[in-house]
């Protein structure tokens, strides 16, 4: 377990090595803890899904270090989606976009889409800047509560994860921890498919026409 400041650099190095070896890690995000793998490693993503007990029909989102990376991974990005990214990234907002067809990755049955987010967490961003895009889902077995600290993630995922990066507990001081808000940007209108950290009221300040479907998506991805 990597937990203190002196071991931080060693933890990042170990995480990079595990990811390069097509293995999984656990990392903190600004919402919940996530289990991550190299987004371009089919083996790593398969191990991630297996660790969670999740099938290919529930592909993981992809975390990126900066908004500029969005254009390399997605195409036909609506102006409204760019406005939301500018306003809420880094932060608790996930955007479902049309994936670039040239990408050589296998995240599962995505139907040609990719869900992107820039997390607002220093450790996550440091790692993402070193590794590039990571497939990241909440660090828990499917159907169980999302892990709010590294110990909880380890209890659920055990040896299926090579490196656990400890960034402290989420939801300290009795604050409710919400997953990221997910918006589908692939249709004629932007629509919320999972409510979360960014409220519909906040979204509509930036893009008034965002639709609120009032229904949660399955799972609790980071």
N, C-alpha and C positions, 0 to 999 in steps of 0.2 A: 504494500500500500504506500503510495506517495502522498505525503501529507504536509511536510514542513517546507519552509522557504528555502532552506539550504539544499533540499533535494529537488527543488522545482526543475532546474535545468536538466538533471538526470532523468526526471520523470518525462519531460518533453522528448529527450533523446530516446528513451525506452519506447515511448509511444510511437515515435516516428519509425523506429526499427520494426516494431510489431506490425504497423500498417504496411510498411514496405514488404513484409513477409506474408502479406495477405491474411493477417490475423485481426482480431477485434480488440478495441480498447473501450474504456469508459471515461467520459470527460464531463466536466460541469458545463452547463449552459446557463443563460439568464432565466430560463423557465425551470425545467427539471433536468436531472442528469440524463445523459444520452449514451447509448452504445454505438460506437462508430467503426466504420471500415472505409478503406479507399474506395471512392465512388466508381473508380475505373477498374476495380478488381472484382470480377464475377465471383471468384472464390470467397473473397472477403465478405461481399454482400450476402452470399449464400450462408456463410457462417453466422452472420448477424441475424438473419431471419431464423436460422435454426436455433440460435441461442435464445431467441424470444419465443420460439414455438409458433412462429408466424409463417404463412405461406406466401407464395409469389404474387398472390392477388392483392397483397397489402404492401406495396413497395415503399421503402423508406424515403423521407425527404433528403435533400442534399444541403449541407451547410457550406457557405462560402465566406471568404474573408472580407470581401468588398463588393459594393454594388456593381462596379465595372465588370466583374466576372460574369454577371448575368447574361451579357450579350454573347459570350462564348458558349454558353450552355443552352440558351433559349432563343427562339426566333419569333417573329411577328409579335413583339412585346407591345401591348397597348400603351398609349401615352398615360392612361389612368393608372396602370400598374407601375409605370416609372415614377409617377407622382407619389404613390404610396410607398415605394421603396425609398425614395428620397426623404420622405417624411418620417418613416418608422424603422429604417435600418440604420445601424444595428438595433435589433429589438425583437419583440415577440410577434412577428408577422411572417407568415409563410405564403408565398405566391405560387400557385399552380400555373405553369406556362407550357407552351408548345416547345418540346425539346428540339435542339438542333439535330437534324437527321444524320449528320456525319459522326456523331459521338459514338465511340467504341466502348460502350458500357452496357451492363445488364443489371438493372435495378429491380427486375421483376416485370409483372404485367402492367406497364405504365400507360399503354395505349398512346404512346408517342408524346407523353407529357413529362414534366419534371417539376417537383415542388422545391422551391429555393427559399433560403433564409440566411440572413447575416445575424448571428447571435451577438448579444451585448454582454459578453463575458471575456475578460482579458486572457484567461488561459485558453479558452476555445479559439479566440482570434489568433493568439500567438501560434498555436498548433496549426491552424488552417493556413496561416501565411507560410508555414514551413512545408506543409504537405499538399496543398491544393484542396479541391473539393472533397468532402467526406460525406458518405451516406450515414445518416445519424437518425436513430429512432430512440424513443424513451427507454431508459435502462431498467427494464423489468420484463418478466415473463408476461406474455399476452394474457390479459384478463386480470392481472394483479396491479396494485397501485404503482404509479410511476415513482422511481426512487428519488428521494429528495436529498440524499447524501451518498457518499461513496460506499459506506458500510452496507446500506440498504441494497445498493446495486450488487455488491458482492454476495450478499445473502441469496439473491435471486439468480444471479448469473454464474457465480462461482468460477470454475476453471475454464469455462467457455470464452472468457475474456483474459487476455494476456497482461494488460496493464490497466490499473485503475488510477486515474488522476483525481486527487482530492482537492476540491476548491471550497470546502466548507458546506454547511447546510443551506439548502434553499428554504425560503419561507420562514426565516427567523423572525422573532418578535410576534409570533402568531399570525403573520401575514399569510393570506391564502395564496397558494401557488397555482397559477393558471397556465395551461399550455399555450402555445402560440395560436393566434387567430389565423385560420386558413381561408384564403380567398382564391376561388377559381377564376382565372383570367383568360380562359381559353374559349369562352363563348361570346355571344353578342354583348352581354352585360357582365360586369364583374359581380360576383356573388359570394357571400360568406357561406362556407360549407362547414366550418366549425368555429363557434364563438370562443374567445379566449382572452389573452392578455390585452389586446387592443379592442376597445368597444366599438360597436357600430356607430355610435355618436362621434367618436374620434375619427373614424374612417371617413365619415360623411363631411367632416370639416374640410378634408382634402379632396375627396371625390364624392360629391353629393349623390350620385346615381348608383352607388354600391347597393346591391340587393342583399337583404338579410333573410336567409331561408329559415332561420330559427330552428335549425337542427344540427346536432353534433355529428361529426364524422367519427367512425370507430377508432379506438385506440387513443393514445395520448402522446403522440410524437412530440419530440422536443422542439 
